[in-house]
Amino acid sequence: MRDAVIVDAVRTPIGKRNGTLSGIHPQDLSARVLTALVERTGVDPADVDDVVWGCVSQVGDQSSNVGRFAALAAGWPEHVPGQTINRACGSSQQAVDSAAHAVMAGQYDVVVAGGVESMSRVPLGSARQTGQPYGPAVTERYDGFAFNQGIGAELIAERWGLSRQRLDEYSAASHARAAEAIDRGLFDDHIIPIDVEGTKFTADEGLRRGTTPEKLSGLKTAFKEDGVIHAGNSSQISDGAAALLITTSERARELGLTPIARYHSGAVSGADPITMLTGPIPATRKVLRRSGLSIEDIGTYEVNEAFAPVPLAWLADTGADPERLNPLGGAIAVGHPLGGSGAILMTRLLARMREKDLRYGLQTMCEGGGTANATIIERL
């Protein structure tokens, strides 16, 4: 059976809402990482079978098949196609999964997978401003529930007994871990500088150094007056993009490229769409069954920090080693540009695996509607 390998992975720095990247159209931001990917690898864009691109809010500036027009914006040949995937927050992780599946099936030989989101330009919820996002049958099935992720996070915290103090401690630690990783240059190999009005933008913009649980304790809760979820223990609204080059080992050799990781296993699962954010738990079980590996075999885990209860509930349910969970920080510290986050998590996973010479890494993301992707890669 053919394999699928990752040859290279690049991302932009993550920009904060209305920050440095907000003036760049998401198609052009996507083109920046596509250009960097071919410059670094030497691959001819004409040889790319498809651009598989994640994007969540596909309205306004993100409405017209971003994957296709990103390739055109990068100056790639017109015969190179592109598609745009929406699996909510897991869109670009699904893009990586789908690209790997197509390569392994023999339908593609060279694929670029990734994603983008400019939440400054296309705010979260923009797609719901017209029409009825949830049809009558779904709202009747769930008794008119509004499918609010913040309320889902509150329900998870209550179910797993996660206090505000515990959530704030975790969130402050996310900032500290991200700051340490940045200071040690662990992301430097994957981040591409973005030129903005003559200045090179090279570092994630949302990081708040010196964040403490005590500082976070003063923030007002966002979804319930007596709740535990607030801006400081939730992911940041952000802008960013990332891309990976995926091919087979054989084709990589023909192109003179050295793969950095092999796509080992992938799975997607659904969960209760009201609590919504527990999907990574069954998705992780499923991908471990499929892989033949145990949680102890995995050297590092990236569980997207949509809200602090998500990775903490996952940790409690799986029995995973807490020292291996999000060791380089996460979306609470540096942001969550929805459609780009899955591919960004993959760059972070690769950075940790390289640093510690780890064989296996796992990433998983909760997604709106109660689905979740889980992916295992093997370092080569």
Secondary structure, 3 states (H helix, E strand, C coil): CCCCEEEEEEECCCEECCCCCCCCCHHHHHHHHHHHHHHHHCCCHHHCCEEEEECCCCCHHHCCCHHHHHHHHCCCCCCCCEEEECCHHHHHHHHHHHHHHHHHHCCCCEEEEEEEEECCCCCCCHHHCCCCCCCHHHHHHCCCCCCCHHHHHHHHHHHCCCCHHHHHHHHHHHHHHHHHHHHCCCCCCCECCEEECCEEECCCCCCCCCCCHHHHCCCCECCCCCCCCEHHHECCCEEEEEEEEEECHHHHHHCCCCCCEEEEEEEEEECCCCCCCCCHHHHHHHHHHHHCCCHHHCCEEEECCCECHHHHHHHHHHCCCHHHECCCCCHHHHCCCHHHHHHHHHHHHHHHHHHHCCCEEEEEEECCCCEEEEEEEEEC
